[in-house]
Amino acid sequence: MNKSYVILIIGGISFGTAAIFIKFSDLTPGAIAFFRFLVAGLILSLGNIDLKKIIKYSPFGLLLSLHMITFILGVYNTTIIDATVLVSTSPFFAILLSPLSKFKAERIDIIITTIGFSGIIIMNYPLQIGYIYGNIMSLISAFLISLYTTLLSRNEENPLVLTSSIYISSSIFSLPFMIYQGIGKIDSTSVLSLLGLIFIPTLIGHTSVIYASNKVKPQYIETIGLLEPVVASIIAIFTFNQIPTLFEVLGSILIVSSIILVINKK
């Protein structure tokens, strides 16, 4: 299997922990985004911070910051499964945005994405309309991350330099949100949740996306990202006692099938 796909699958699995860590935290969305990306960026920079690169890649930092804040707002204002399912509609946005990418969407790409998205719809049936604000935030987050990965596909920068620069610039854009919203409640649970966010879905998850961004079609990156609601649902069984329904199981099967098709097509 292509190394980029292996890295993306590991990243997709790690994304499934994000909503769980966020749900446990009492920090504000701005504080989570700021500390998450600042610490991750400093770690990956290896003490070699390039201000010119941070400025150069600041548009990516802005998109990633906005994606993260809207996703956190989604998790805080709806269920874990709704937030992760709706943010996973990003493959459809990626196909719509494919003219901005160096890769072109083919008919088979649309079919594969439709299979995965069908799984998302089935998993989310019946839709709980009582969480409208959180659901809207999750959809906006899906659009932002698809735009982010689409534009990244044109970039040829060294992955480590690119990743650290984007993370640090993203933390800078998140700072005003933290100042406005405050930090929130700081306790051991929130700190451990933040560390989990930094080391698993950020350093593993988002870094895998940046690494594969100019090697794999954006719609494929987003399709593999559909692992997120599947993994989140499984973890939620043990952490929040949320037992998956028959629809969630059937939807998960379709999502995993779409990912297998992506890999086999490659």
Protein Blocks (a to p, Z undefined) as FASTA:
>chain_A
ZZklmmmmmmmmmmmmmmmmmmmpccdfklmmmmmmmmmmmmmnnopacfklmmmmmmmm
mmmmmmmmmmmmmmmmmcfklmmmmmmmmmmmmmmmmmmpmbdcdfklmmmmmmmmmmmm
mmmpccdfklmmmmmmmmmmmmmmmmmmmmmmmpccdfklmmmmmmmmmmmmmmmmmmmn
onbjcdfklmmmmmmmmmmmmmmmmmmmmmmmmmccfklmmmmmmmmmmmmmmmmmmmno
pacdfklmmmmmmmmmmmmmmmmmZZ
